[in-house]
């Protein structure tokens, strides 16, 4: 489970800040949701279920992992803007 104020990575949304974890009403009661704010699209907010979410979410990679991605000839960052932004975010500082 991710924590509030943690940066994570989504292949769909890119780098996101877990702004909050909240309870939302659903048909069979309440469920916990991550409130995600994409770093490079601050006007957007996404609510993703904590459990059984369809979107691939992972911890943001380390600086070492980002450097390896940047140098890996098999990873074409120019073809994946969200991944490129995430690598830049990790290597060149957290921009808010």
Secondary structure, DSSP 8 states (H G I E B T S, - for coil): ---TT-EEEETTTEEEEEEEEEEEEETTEEEEEEEEEETT-TT--EEEESSS-SS-EEE---HHHHHHHHH-TT--GGG-HHHHHHHHHHHH----
